[in-house]
Amino acid sequence: MAAACRTSPTPTNLSGPRGRSPSIPRFPTIRCASQPLRTPSKTLATADPVPAFLSVTAFAPATVANLGPGFDFLGCALDGVGDTVTVSVDPAISPGTLSISSISGSAASAAKLRRDPLWNCAGIAGIAAMRALGVRSVGLSLHLEKGLPLGSGLGSSAASAAAAAVAVDGLFGGRLSLGDLVLAGLESEKKVSGYHADNVAPSIMGGFVLIRSYDPLELLRLEFPTGQDLYFVLVSPEFEAPTKKMRAALPAEVKMKDHVHNCSQAAALAAAVVQGDVKLLGMAMSSDGIVEPRRAPLIPGMVAVKKAAIEAGAFGCTISGAGPTAVAVIDGEEKGKEIGDRMVEAFLRDGELKASATVARLDRIGARVISSSAF
């Protein structure tokens, strides 16, 4: 069965009325007791819903996963950068199926992606959302616009999956819970990068999300206080860091003292988020003693880049996801640009890699419908 979610505070109805653009409520805490999405919930699966719109376009933000000691259980969403998916009712497509009509955006990313929906992140998540809804009488076509490069460590696959799941759900009036949407995204992640939700959950839900449990799935939204600024300096070198290779570098066993150290830093990281303590957040983020020490040497110049970021005034710096993007945190945009310049210089000087820098705010909203077309 699909996820049954409990929220705090009590949610409003997630089903959007027909004829209106669906809105997806956001909650500070979402706990989802779930079984595999392969068997949709009976109430949705038997409905064979009628499309509320002819087409819907959804945007899903990039994400930073791990944040140092939060390996595979903590991530956050980034404002302004991400992927966009448009899903349309298409009479030329067999009922109950989905086809990818086109892929655009970054030339390098678009050229590498397959249009077979069973081997494309957006296609897999879109099909999973259709299955959860019980769609049988109409076929859908999907267009993916890649705003994120592949293998950047910024949740590129998760953003495609999140945008597709939200677009399909929005096409039918916004009937799925946030837990259902995350499960649809996890179907995609499981196939392309592993069963971990630290990218797809924050991309869908926005803000910081902690995965307390995978079986059953339990997601905790950590609220960074409103009115406080939090900026991420993202520096991406021209270098590929395949997730499989970066995972292969991890230790098979961890010493007790390293385990205790990382647990304390992860706890400090979560406390810093809810307290809005950017300095503590940065210090905890920089203190991973298990994963980062194994991965940093595989990215030319990363050690020097982290040092340059902190010397330039960043509160902390680490590897974003599996890399190769380096991420630093600061509380001001202009200061962030200066830090980014120093990090770019370090990649070139010590790693002989060209790099580009971007400063992004925390995205507090997550994946959302941005436009729709009526019949």
TIMARTI-824954 format. One record per atom (N, C-alpha, C): x, y, z; residue in one letter. Coordinates in steps of 0.2 Angstrom, whole numbers, padded with zeros to 4 digits, always signed. Layout:
% TIMARTI-824954
XYZA;...
//
This chain:
% TIMARTI-824954
+0004-0006+0000M;+0000+0000+0000M;+0004+0006+0000M;+0002+0012-0002A;+0005+0018-0002A;+0006+0021+0005A;+0010+0026+0006A;+0011+0028+0012A;+0005+0031+0016A;+0004+0030+0022A;-0001+0033+0026A;+0002+0038+0031A;+0001+0044+0030C;+0005+0050+0033C;+0001+0053+0039C;+0005+0054+0044R;+0003+0058+0050R;+0007+0064+0050R;+0003+0070+0051T;+0007+0076+0051T;+0006+0080+0057T;+0010+0085+0058S;+0009+0089+0064S;+0011+0096+0062S;+0007+0101+0062P;+0000+0101+0064P;-0004+0097+0059P;-0011+0096+0061T;-0016+0092+0057T;-0016+0095+0050T;-0015+0092+0045P;-0015+0095+0038P;-0022+0096+0036P;-0023+0101+0031T;-0029+0102+0027T;-0029+0096+0022T;-0035+0096+0018N;-0035+0091+0013N;-0030+0092+0008N;-0027+0087+0006L;-0022+0087+0000L;-0025+0087-0007L;-0031+0085-0007S;-0035+0085-0014S;-0037+0092-0016S;-0034+0094-0021G;-0036+0101-0024G;-0042+0100-0028G;-0047+0105-0027P;-0053+0106-0031P;-0052+0106-0038P;-0056+0103-0042R;-0056+0103-0049R;-0056+0110-0052R;-0052+0112-0057G;-0052+0118-0060G;-0047+0123-0057G;-0044+0121-0051R;-0039+0126-0048R;-0033+0123-0048R;-0027+0127-0048S;-0021+0125-0048S;-0020+0121-0041S;-0017+0115-0041P;-0017+0112-0034P;-0011+0115-0030P;-0013+0115-0024S;-0008+0118-0019S;-0006+0112-0015S;+0001+0112-0013I;+0003+0107-0008I;+0005+0109-0002I;+0001+0108+0004P;+0003+0111+0010P;+0010+0108+0013P;+0013+0112+0017R;+0020+0110+0020R;+0019+0110+0027R;+0022+0105+0030F;+0022+0104+0037F;+0029+0103+0040F;+0029+0105+0047P;+0036+0105+0050P;+0038+0097+0051P;+0033+0093+0052T;+0035+0086+0053T;+0030+0081+0049T;+0033+0076+0046I;+0029+0072+0042I;+0031+0065+0043I;+0027+0061+0046R;+0029+0054+0047R;+0025+0049+0043R;+0028+0045+0039C;+0025+0041+0034C;+0026+0034+0036C;+0021+0030+0038A;+0022+0023+0038A;+0020+0020+0032A;+0025+0017+0028S;+0024+0015+0021S;+0025+0008+0020S;+0022+0005+0015Q;+0024-0001+0011Q;+0026+0001+0004Q;+0029-0004+0001P;+0032-0002-0006P;+0026+0001-0010P;+0028+0006-0014L;+0023+0009-0018L;+0020+0005-0024L;+0023-0001-0025R;+0021-0005-0030R;+0013-0006-0030R;+0011-0007-0024T;+0003-0008-0023T;+0000-0001-0021T;-0003+0003-0025P;-0006+0009-0023P;-0011+0008-0018P;-0013+0014-0015S;-0018+0014-0010S;-0025+0012-0013S;-0029+0008-0010K;-0035+0006-0014K;-0040+0011-0016K;-0040+0016-0011T;-0045+0022-0013T;-0043+0026-0019T;-0036+0027-0020L;-0034+0030-0026L;-0034+0025-0032L;-0031+0019-0031A;-0030+0015-0036A;-0037+0013-0040A;-0042+0013-0036T;-0049+0011-0039T;-0052+0017-0042T;-0050+0023-0041A;-0054+0029-0044A;-0053+0030-0051A;-0047+0028-0054D;-0045+0030-0061D;-0047+0037-0062D;-0043+0042-0059P;-0046+0049-0058P;-0046+0052-0065P;-0050+0057-0066V;-0051+0061-0072V;-0046+0067-0071V;-0042+0068-0077P;-0038+0074-0076P;-0041+0080-0075P;-0038+0084-0071A;-0041+0091-0069A;-0038+0096-0074A;-0033+0095-0077F;-0030+0099-0082F;-0028+0096-0088F;-0027+0100-0094L;-0024+0097-0100L;-0016+0095-0099L;-0013+0100-0096S;-0006+0100-0094S;-0004+0103-0088S;+0001+0101-0085V;+0004+0104-0079V;+0012+0104-0079V;+0014+0110-0077T;+0022+0111-0077T;+0024+0112-0069T;+0029+0108-0067A;+0031+0108-0060A;+0038+0109-0060A;+0041+0112-0055F;+0048+0114-0054F;+0050+0110-0047F;+0056+0107-0047A;+0059+0104-0041A;+0066+0107-0040A;+0067+0109-0034P;+0074+0112-0033P;+0079+0107-0032P;+0086+0109-0033A;+0092+0106-0032A;+0092+0105-0024A;+0096+0100-0022T;+0097+0099-0015T;+0105+0097-0013T;+0106+0098-0007V;+0112+0097-0004V;+0111+0091+0001V;+0114+0085-0001A;+0113+0079+0004A;+0119+0078+0008A;+0118+0075+0014N;+0123+0073+0019N;+0125+0079+0023N;+0127+0085+0020L;+0129+0090+0025L;+0134+0088+0030L;+0139+0084+0027G;+0144+0082+0032G;+0142+0076+0035G;+0141+0076+0042P;+0139+0070+0046P;+0133+0067+0045P;+0128+0070+0041G;+0121+0068+0040G;+0121+0063+0034G;+0126+0058+0033F;+0126+0054+0027F;+0120+0050+0027F;+0117+0051+0021D;+0111+0047+0019D;+0104+0048+0023D;+0105+0053+0028F;+0099+0054+0032F;+0097+0061+0033F;+0101+0066+0030L;+0099+0073+0030L;+0101+0077+0024L;+0096+0081+0022G;+0097+0085+0016G;+0093+0091+0016G;+0094+0096+0011C;+0090+0102+0011C;+0090+0104+0004C;+0085+0109+0003A;+0083+0111-0004A;+0086+0118-0005A;+0088+0119-0011L;+0091+0125-0013L;+0087+0130-0018L;+0086+0136-0017D;+0082+0140-0020D;+0085+0142-0027D;+0081+0142-0032G;+0082+0145-0039G;+0086+0141-0044G;+0088+0135-0042V;+0091+0130-0047V;+0087+0123-0046V;+0086+0120-0052G;+0082+0114-0052G;+0080+0112-0058G;+0076+0107-0059D;+0073+0104-0065D;+0066+0106-0066D;+0063+0106-0072T;+0056+0107-0073T;+0053+0102-0078T;+0047+0099-0076V;+0044+0094-0080V;+0037+0096-0082V;+0035+0095-0088T;+0028+0097-0090T;+0025+0090-0092T;+0019+0089-0089V;+0016+0082-0091V;+0009+0084-0094V;+0007+0081-0099S;+0001+0083-0103S;-0003+0076-0105S;-0010+0077-0105V;-0014+0072-0107V;-0013+0071-0115V;-0011+0065-0117D;-0010+0064-0124D;-0014+0058-0127D;-0019+0059-0131P;-0023+0054-0134P;-0018+0049-0138P;-0012+0051-0141A;-0008+0047-0145A;-0005+0042-0140A;-0005+0042-0134I;-0001+0038-0129I;-0006+0033-0127I;-0004+0026-0126S;-0009+0021-0124S;-0011+0023-0117S;-0018+0022-0115P;-0020+0023-0109P;-0016+0020-0103P;-0015+0023-0098G;-0012+0020-0092G;-0004+0020-0093G;-0002+0023-0098T;+0006+0023-0099T;+0008+0030-0100T;+0015+0031-0099L;+0018+0038-0100L;+0024+0037-0105L;+0025+0042-0109S;+0030+0043-0114S;+0034+0049-0113S;+0040+0049-0114I;+0044+0055-0113I;+0045+0058-0120I;+0042+0064-0121S;+0042+0067-0128S;+0048+0070-0130S;+0051+0073-0125S;+0057+0077-0126S;+0061+0079-0120S;+0068+0080-0121I;+0072+0082-0115I;+0076+0088-0118I;+0076+0094-0114S;+0080+0100-0116S;+0084+0102-0110S;+0087+0108-0111G;+0091+0111-0105G;+0098+0110-0106G;+0102+0109-0101S;+0109+0108-0102S;+0111+0103-0107S;+0115+0105-0112A;+0116+0101-0118A;+0120+0095-0116A;+0124+0095-0111A;+0128+0089-0109A;+0123+0084-0106A;+0119+0087-0101S;+0114+0083-0098S;+0109+0080-0102S;+0106+0084-0106A;+0101+0081-0111A;+0103+0076-0116A;+0109+0077-0118A;+0112+0072-0123A;+0113+0065-0120A;+0114+0065-0113K;+0116+0059-0110K;+0110+0055-0107K;+0104+0058-0107L;+0098+0055-0104L;+0094+0051-0109L;+0092+0046-0107R;+0088+0041-0111R;+0080+0043-0111R;+0077+0043-0117R;+0070+0044-0117R;+0065+0038-0115R;+0068+0033-0114D;+0064+0027-0112D;+0062+0028-0104D;+0056+0029-0103P;+0053+0031-0096P;+0055+0026-0091P;+0057+0020-0093L;+0059+0015-0088L;+0066+0016-0086L;+0070+0020-0090W;+0077+0021-0088W;+0078+0029-0088W;+0074+0032-0086N;+0074+0040-0085N;+0071+0041-0078N;+0075+0045-0074C;+0072+0047-0067C;+0065+0050-0067C;+0064+0055-0072A;+0057+0058-0072A;+0052+0053-0074A;+0054+0048-0079G;+0049+0043-0081G;+0047+0038-0076G;+0052+0036-0072I;+0051+0031-0067I;+0046+0034-0062I;+0048+0040-0059A;+0044+0043-0054A;+0037+0045-0057A;+0037+0047-0063G;+0030+0049-0066G;+0026+0043-0066G;+0028+0037-0068I;+0025+0031-0069I;+0023+0029-0062I;+0027+0029-0057A;+0025+0027-0050A;+0020+0032-0047A;+0020+0038-0049A;+0014+0042-0047A;+0008+0040-0050A;+0008+0039-0057M;+0002+0036-0060M;-0001+0030-0057M;+0004+0025-0055R;+0002+0019-0052R;-0002+0020-0045R;+0001+0025-0041A;-0002+0027-0035A;-0009+0030-0035A;-0010+0034-0041L;-0016+0037-0042L;-0021+0032-0045L;-0019+0027-0048G;-0023+0022-0051G;-0025+0024-0058G;-0021+0028-0062V;-0023+0031-0068V;-0023+0025-0074V;-0028+0024-0077R;-0029+0019-0082R;-0032+0021-0089R;-0036+0026-0089S;-0040+0028-0094S;-0037+0033-0099S;-0031+0036-0097V;-0028+0041-0101V;-0020+0040-0101V;-0017+0042-0107G;-0010+0041-0108G;-0007+0048-0107G;-0001+0049-0104L;+0003+0055-0103L;+0009+0056-0107L;+0011+0062-0109S;+0017+0063-0112S;+0021+0068-0107S;+0027+0067-0107L;+0032+0071-0102L;+0037+0074-0106L;+0038+0081-0104H;+0044+0084-0106H;+0048+0086-0100H;+0055+0085-0101L;+0059+0086-0095L;+0064+0092-0097L;+0065+0097-0093E;+0069+0102-0095E;+0075+0102-0089E;+0081+0100-0091K;+0086+0099-0086K;+0089+0106-0084K;+0089+0108-0078G;+0092+0114-0076G;+0098+0112-0072G;+0099+0106-0070L;+0105+0104-0066L;+0109+0099-0070L;+0116+0100-0070P;+0120+0095-0073P;+0120+0088-0070P;+0122+0083-0074L;+0122+0076-0071L;+0128+0076-0067L;+0128+0071-0061G;+0134+0070-0057G;+0137+0076-0054G;+0133+0081-0052S;+0136+0087-0049S;+0136+0086-0041S;+0132+0082-0038G;+0132+0081-0031G;+0126+0086-0029G;+0122+0088-0033L;+0116+0093-0031L;+0109+0090-0032L;+0109+0083-0032G;+0103+0080-0033G;+0099+0080-0039G;+0103+0080-0045S;+0100+0081-0051S;+0095+0075-0053S;+0096+0069-0051S;+0091+0064-0053S;+0085+0065-0048S;+0086+0067-0042A;+0081+0068-0038A;+0076+0073-0040A;+0079+0079-0042A;+0075+0085-0045A;+0071+0083-0050A;+0073+0079-0055S;+0069+0076-0061S;+0063+0072-0058S;+0065+0068-0054A;+0060+0063-0051A;+0054+0067-0047A;+0057+0072-0043A;+0052+0076-0039A;+0047+0080-0043A;+0050+0083-0048A;+0046+0087-0053A;+0041+0083-0057A;+0043+0077-0059A;+0038+0073-0062A;+0033+0070-0058A;+0034+0068-0052A;+0029+0065-0047A;+0024+0071-0046A;+0027+0077-0044V;+0022+0082-0043V;+0018+0085-0049V;+0021+0084-0055A;+0017+0086-0061A;+0012+0081-0062A;+0013+0075-0062V;+0008+0070-0063V;+0002+0071-0058V;+0004+0071-0052D;-0001+0072-0046D;-0005+0079-0047D;-0002+0084-0049G;-0005+0090-0051G;-0010+0090-0056G;-0008+0086-0061L;-0013+0085-0067L;-0019+0082-0065L;-0019+0078-0060F;-0026+0075-0057F;-0028+0079-0051F;-0026+0085-0050G;-0029+0089-0044G;-0026+0088-0038G;-0020+0086-0037G;-0016+0085-0031G;-0019+0081-0026G;-0019+0074-0028R;-0023+0069-0024R;-0018+0066-0019R;-0011+0065-0021L;-0007+0061-0017L;-0004+0065-0011L;-0002+0061-0005S;+0001+0065+0000S;+0008+0066-0001S;+0011+0070+0003L;+0019+0071+0002L;+0022+0064+0003L;+0020+0060+0007G;+0023+0053+0008G;+0023+0049+0002G;+0017+0049-0002D;+0016+0046-0008D;+0021+0049-0013D;+0022+0055-0013L;+0026+0058-0018L;+0033+0057-0017L;+0035+0056-0011V;+0042+0054-0009V;+0043+0047-0011V;+0039+0043-0010L;+0039+0036-0012L;+0040+0035-0020L;+0036+0039-0023A;+0037+0039-0031A;+0044+0041-0033A;+0046+0046-0029G;+0053+0048-0031G;+0058+0043-0029G;+0057+0039-0023L;+0062+0034-0021L;+0062+0028-0026L;+0056+0027-0030E;+0056+0022-0035E;+0062+0023-0040E;+0062+0030-0042S;+0067+0032-0046S;+0074+0032-0043S;+0075+0034-0037E;+0082+0034-0034E;+0084+0027-0033E;+0080+0023-0032K;+0082+0016-0031K;+0085+0013-0037K;+0082+0015-0043K;+0085+0012-0049K;+0091+0015-0051K;+0092+0021-0050V;+0098+0025-0053V;+0104+0026-0048V;+0102+0027-0041S;+0108+0029-0037S;+0107+0026-0030S;+0102+0022-0029G;+0102+0019-0022G;+0095+0021-0018G;+0093+0017-0014Y;+0087+0019-0010Y;+0089+0023-0004Y;+0089+0030-0006H;+0091+0035+0000H;+0087+0041-0002H;+0084+0044+0003A;+0079+0049+0002A;+0082+0056+0004A;+0088+0057+0005D;+0091+0063+0007D;+0091+0068+0002D;+0090+0066-0005N;+0089+0071-0010N;+0082+0072-0012N;+0078+0067-0013V;+0072+0067-0016V;+0067+0070-0011V;+0068+0068-0004A;+0063+0071+0001A;+0063+0079+0002A;+0069+0082+0003P;+0069+0089+0003P;+0067+0092-0004P;+0069+0089-0009S;+0067+0092-0016S;+0059+0092-0016S;+0056+0088-0013I;+0048+0088-0013I;+0046+0092-0008I;+0048+0091-0002M;+0046+0095+0004M;+0048+0102+0005M;+0054+0103+0003G;+0058+0110+0004G;+0061+0110+0011G;+0065+0115+0012G;+0069+0115+0019G;+0073+0110+0020G;+0075+0108+0026F;+0079+0103+0029F;+0074+0097+0030F;+0076+0091+0028V;+0072+0085+0030V;+0077+0080+0032V;+0075+0077+0038L;+0079+0071+0041L;+0075+0065+0040L;+0079+0060+0038I;+0075+0053+0037I;+0077+0049+0043I;+0072+0049+0047R;+0073+0045+0054R;+0073+0038+0053R;+0069+0035+0048S;+0068+0028+0047S;+0067+0027+0039S;+0069+0021+0036Y;+0067+0019+0030Y;+0062+0014+0030Y;+0062+0010+0035D;+0057+0004+0035D;+0054+0004+0042D;+0048+0007+0044P;+0045+0011+0039P;+0048+0018+0037P;+0046+0021+0032L;+0048+0028+0030L;+0046+0033+0035L;+0050+0037+0038E;+0048+0042+0043E;+0053+0048+0041E;+0049+0053+0039L;+0053+0059+0037L;+0051+0065+0042L;+0056+0068+0044L;+0056+0074+0049L;+0058+0080+0046L;+0053+0085+0045R;+0055+0092+0043R;+0058+0096+0048R;+0064+0098+0047L;+0067+0103+0052L;+0066+0110+0050L;+0063+0114+0054E;+0062+0121+0052E;+0067+0125+0054E;+0070+0128+0049F;+0075+0134+0050F;+0071+0140+0051F;+0072+0144+0056P;+0068+0149+0058P;+0067+0154+0052P;+0061+0157+0051T;+0060+0162+0046T;+0063+0168+0049T;+0064+0173+0044G;+0067+0179+0045G;+0075+0179+0046G;+0078+0173+0046Q;+0085+0172+0046Q;+0088+0170+0040Q;+0094+0173+0038D;+0096+0171+0031D;+0101+0165+0032D;+0101+0161+0027L;+0105+0156+0026L;+0107+0155+0019L;+0113+0155+0017Y;+0116+0155+0010Y;+0121+0149+0009Y;+0120+0146+0004F;+0125+0140+0002F;+0129+0143-0004F;+0135+0142-0003V;+0140+0144-0009V;+0142+0137-0012V;+0140+0136-0018L;+0141+0130-0022L;+0146+0131-0027L;+0151+0127-0027V;+0157+0128-0032V;+0158+0121-0035V;+0156+0121-0042S;+0156+0115-0045S;+0162+0115-0050S;+0167+0110-0049P;+0172+0109-0054P;+0171+0105-0060P;+0174+0106-0065E;+0174+0102-0071E;+0177+0095-0070E;+0173+0091-0067F;+0176+0084-0065F;+0170+0080-0063F;+0170+0074-0065E;+0165+0069-0063E;+0167+0065-0057E;+0162+0064-0053A;+0163+0060-0047A;+0157+0055-0047A;+0157+0050-0050P;+0151+0045-0050P;+0149+0042-0043P;+0143+0042-0042T;+0141+0040-0035T;+0143+0033-0034T;+0143+0028-0038K;+0146+0022-0037K;+0153+0022-0035K;+0157+0026-0038K;+0164+0026-0036K;+0165+0029-0029K;+0161+0035-0028M;+0162+0038-0022M;+0159+0034-0016M;+0154+0030-0017R;+0152+0025-0012R;+0157+0019-0011R;+0160+0017-0016A;+0165+0012-0015A;+0171+0014-0011A;+0172+0020-0010A;+0178+0023-0006A;+0176+0023+0001A;+0170+0022+0003L;+0168+0022+0010L;+0171+0016+0014L;+0172+0017+0021P;+0175+0011+0025P;+0170+0006+0026P;+0171+0000+0026A;+0167-0006+0027A;+0165-0006+0035A;+0170-0004+0039E;+0169-0004+0046E;+0171+0003+0049E;+0168+0005+0054V;+0169+0012+0058V;+0171+0011+0065V;+0176+0014+0067K;+0178+0013+0074K;+0173+0017+0079K;+0173+0014+0085M;+0168+0017+0089M;+0169+0024+0091M;+0175+0026+0091K;+0176+0034+0093K;+0174+0038+0087K;+0175+0035+0081D;+0172+0039+0075D;+0165+0039+0074D;+0162+0034+0076H;+0154+0033+0076H;+0152+0038+0081H;+0154+0039+0087V;+0152+0043+0093V;+0153+0050+0090V;+0159+0052+0087H;+0160+0059+0085H;+0155+0061+0080H;+0154+0057+0075N;+0149+0059+0070N;+0142+0059+0072N;+0140+0055+0077C;+0134+0055+0080C;+0133+0062+0083C;+0138+0064+0087S;+0137+0070+0091S;+0137+0076+0086S;+0141+0076+0080Q;+0141+0081+0075Q;+0134+0082+0072Q;+0131+0076+0070A;+0125+0076+0067A;+0119+0079+0071A;+0120+0077+0078A;+0115+0080+0082A;+0116+0087+0083A;+0122+0090+0083A;+0123+0097+0083A;+0120+0100+0077A;+0121+0097+0071L;+0119+0099+0065L;+0111+0100+0065L;+0108+0095+0067A;+0100+0096+0068A;+0098+0101+0073A;+0102+0102+0078A;+0100+0107+0083A;+0101+0114+0080A;+0107+0115+0076A;+0109+0121+0073A;+0103+0123+0068A;+0100+0119+0065V;+0095+0120+0060V;+0089+0123+0063V;+0086+0120+0068V;+0080+0122+0072V;+0081+0128+0076V;+0088+0129+0078Q;+0089+0135+0082Q;+0091+0141+0078Q;+0092+0140+0071G;+0094+0145+0067G;+0101+0147+0068G;+0106+0143+0071D;+0113+0145+0072D;+0117+0143+0066D;+0118+0148+0062V;+0122+0146+0056V;+0129+0145+0057V;+0132+0148+0062K;+0139+0146+0064K;+0140+0139+0066K;+0135+0137+0071L;+0136+0130+0073L;+0134+0125+0068L;+0130+0127+0063L;+0128+0123+0057L;+0134+0122+0053L;+0138+0127+0052G;+0144+0127+0048G;+0149+0122+0051G;+0150+0123+0058M;+0155+0119+0061M;+0154+0112+0061M;+0147+0110+0063A;+0145+0103+0063A;+0146+0100+0056A;+0144+0104+0051M;+0144+0102+0044M;+0151+0100+0042M;+0156+0104+0044S;+0163+0103+0043S;+0167+0097+0046S;+0163+0094+0051S;+0166+0090+0056S;+0165+0082+0054S;+0163+0080+0048D;+0162+0073+0047D;+0169+0070+0047D;+0169+0065+0051G;+0176+0061+0052G;+0176+0054+0048G;+0170+0053+0045I;+0170+0046+0042I;+0170+0046+0034I;+0165+0050+0031V;+0164+0050+0024V;+0168+0055+0020V;+0168+0061+0022E;+0172+0066+0019E;+0180+0064+0018E;+0183+0062+0024P;+0190+0060+0023P;+0192+0055+0018P;+0187+0051+0016R;+0188+0046+0011R;+0186+0048+0004R;+0182+0053+0004R;+0180+0055-0003R;+0184+0061-0005R;+0186+0066-0001A;+0189+0072-0003A;+0195+0071-0007A;+0200+0066-0005P;+0206+0065-0009P;+0204+0063-0016P;+0198+0060-0018L;+0196+0058-0024L;+0194+0064-0029L;+0193+0070-0026I;+0191+0076-0030I;+0197+0081-0029I;+0201+0081-0035P;+0207+0086-0035P;+0206+0093-0032P;+0210+0094-0027G;+0209+0101-0024G;+0204+0102-0019G;+0200+0097-0017M;+0195+0098-0012M;+0197+0100-0005M;+0202+0097-0003V;+0205+0099+0004V;+0207+0106+0004V;+0210+0108-0001A;+0212+0115-0002A;+0206+0120-0002A;+0201+0118-0006V;+0195+0122-0007V;+0191+0123+0000V;+0191+0118+0004K;+0188+0118+0010K;+0192+0123+0015K;+0198+0123+0014K;+0202+0127+0018K;+0201+0134+0016K;+0201+0135+0009A;+0200+0142+0007A;+0194+0145+0009A;+0188+0141+0009A;+0182+0143+0010A;+0182+0146+0018A;+0184+0142+0022I;+0184+0144+0029I;+0189+0150+0031I;+0194+0150+0027E;+0199+0156+0028E;+0196+0162+0025E;+0191+0161+0020A;+0188+0167+0018A;+0182+0170+0022A;+0180+0166+0027G;+0175+0168+0031G;+0169+0163+0031G;+0169+0158+0028A;+0163+0153+0028A;+0163+0150+0035A;+0157+0149+0037F;+0156+0145+0043F;+0157+0138+0043F;+0157+0135+0037G;+0159+0128+0036G;+0158+0126+0029G;+0162+0121+0027C;+0162+0118+0020C;+0163+0111+0020C;+0160+0108+0015T;+0160+0100+0015T;+0159+0099+0007T;+0158+0092+0006I;+0156+0090-0001I;+0149+0089-0001I;+0146+0092-0007S;+0139+0091-0007S;+0137+0084-0010S;+0133+0080-0007G;+0131+0074-0009G;+0138+0069-0010G;+0138+0066-0016A;+0144+0062-0017A;+0149+0066-0021A;+0148+0073-0022G;+0153+0077-0025G;+0151+0077-0033G;+0155+0081-0036P;+0161+0085-0034P;+0160+0092-0032P;+0154+0094-0031T;+0153+0101-0029T;+0154+0102-0022T;+0158+0107-0020A;+0159+0109-0013A;+0154+0114-0011A;+0152+0113-0005V;+0146+0118-0002V;+0149+0121+0004V;+0148+0128+0004A;+0150+0131+0011A;+0144+0135+0013A;+0143+0137+0019V;+0137+0141+0022V;+0140+0147+0025V;+0135+0152+0024I;+0136+0159+0026I;+0130+0162+0027I;+0130+0168+0030D;+0123+0171+0032D;+0122+0178+0027D;+0126+0179+0022G;+0126+0185+0018G;+0128+0183+0011G;+0124+0186+0006E;+0125+0184-0001E;+0131+0187-0004E;+0133+0193-0002E;+0139+0196-0005E;+0145+0193-0002E;+0145+0191+0004K;+0150+0188+0007K;+0151+0181+0004K;+0145+0178+0002G;+0146+0171-0001G;+0149+0172-0008G;+0148+0177-0011K;+0151+0178-0018K;+0159+0178-0017K;+0161+0182-0012E;+0168+0182-0011E;+0171+0175-0009E;+0168+0172-0005I;+0170+0165-0003I;+0170+0161-0009I;+0165+0161-0014G;+0165+0157-0020G;+0171+0158-0024G;+0173+0165-0025D;+0179+0166-0029D;+0185+0163-0026D;+0186+0163-0019R;+0192+0160-0016R;+0192+0152-0018R;+0186+0149-0017M;+0185+0142-0018M;+0187+0140-0026M;+0184+0144-0030V;+0186+0143-0037V;+0193+0144-0039V;+0197+0149-0035E;+0204+0149-0036E;+0207+0143-0033E;+0205+0141-0028A;+0208+0135-0025A;+0208+0129-0029A;+0202+0128-0032F;+0201+0122-0037F;+0206+0122-0043F;+0207+0128-0045L;+0211+0129-0051L;+0219+0128-0049L;+0220+0131-0043R;+0227+0131-0041R;+0230+0124-0038R;+0225+0121-0034D;+0228+0115-0031D;+0225+0109-0035D;+0219+0109-0038G;+0217+0104-0042G;+0217+0104-0049G;+0220+0110-0052E;+0220+0111-0059E;+0213+0110-0062E;+0208+0112-0059L;+0201+0111-0062L;+0198+0118-0062L;+0195+0119-0068K;+0190+0125-0069K;+0184+0124-0065K;+0181+0129-0062A;+0175+0128-0058A;+0171+0134-0058A;+0165+0134-0057S;+0160+0139-0057S;+0157+0140-0050S;+0155+0146-0048A;+0152+0147-0041A;+0145+0150-0042A;+0141+0147-0037T;+0134+0150-0037T;+0132+0151-0029T;+0128+0156-0028V;+0126+0157-0021V;+0119+0156-0021V;+0116+0152-0017A;+0109+0150-0017A;+0106+0150-0010A;+0100+0153-0009R;+0097+0152-0002R;+0093+0146-0001R;+0092+0145+0005L;+0088+0139+0007L;+0081+0139+0004L;+0079+0134+0000D;+0072+0134-0003D;+0067+0131+0003D;+0062+0134+0005R;+0058+0132+0010R;+0052+0129+0007R;+0051+0129+0001I;+0044+0127-0002I;+0045+0120-0005I;+0050+0118-0009G;+0050+0112-0012G;+0047+0112-0019G;+0046+0106-0021A;+0043+0105-0028A;+0036+0108-0028A;+0035+0111-0034R;+0028+0114-0034R;+0026+0115-0041R;+0019+0115-0042V;+0016+0117-0049V;+0017+0124-0050V;+0020+0126-0056I;+0021+0133-0058I;+0016+0135-0063I;+0013+0131-0067S;+0008+0133-0072S;+0004+0127-0074S;-0002+0128-0077S;-0006+0123-0079S;-0011+0126-0085S;-0013+0121-0089S;-0017+0123-0094S;-0024+0119-0094S;-0029+0122-0095A;-0036+0119-0094A;-0038+0116-0101A;-0042+0111-0101F;-0045+0108-0107F;-0048+0113-0111F;
//
